[in-house]
């Protein structure tokens, strides 16, 4: 187990769980959190045994309230450099998680507001407690989104629904978020930890290198031409065919046996 001031990091069976640990402050994001989050992301990037990541919040009411507005209010004229530094670290962390081969599972244990909502959308898979709520909330305090919300949301749900969320601060229930296509699964609050762990274990048994290639292909598909995307697919499947998991998976299929992937390159 690794400890930071605002995050708890636990490693078990190739699965790293990051828990936002600012319960008394609604798991809100301050400058220290963004630094801790980036360092935790770097730690994950350096872990050659990593097969899956879980990101969640402490307690059962808040995934994250987003930016720590109370601390922002105390900064006065110093808020501008504070926000700049905070977003530099936060965005670098999100970019690190996006580039991981290991899929990132967001386990939304409660309300995800502002940057908390943004962070949840940066996951590869999102599972939420039925009590969770989602709201952008930025314009309620005169701000605009960060945390890659303006990148992920239009790609996940389209422009019109994104505009509604950002301009009206509509609050979505977990079930509505599922119906909108924002998340993958809704479970009972008491089942969230177990359901998330079972999903992470399933992912951790998969071909991690292939997962990373899938993440890269999907990320690039929004700006590539058809021919470029197909060429990247060609290069990707050739590369995966040369990995131990690719060769083992093909052999196991031909022999009608269950593959046992190592996740190694």
Buried (B, 14 or more C-beta within 10 A) or exposed (E): EEEBEBBBBEBEEBBBBBBBBBEEBBBBBBBBBBBBBBBBBEBBBEBEEBBBBBBBBBBBBBBBBBBBBEBBEEEEEEEEEBBEEBBEBBBBBBEBBBEBBBBBBBBBBBBBBBBBBBBBBBBBBBBBBBBBBBBBBBEEEEBEBBBBBEBBBBBBBEEEBBEBBBEEBEBBBBEBBBEBEBBBBBBEBEEBBEBBBEBBBEBBBBBBBBBBBBBBBEBEBEEBEEEEBEEBBEEBBEBBEEBBBBEBBEEBEEEEEEBEBBBEE
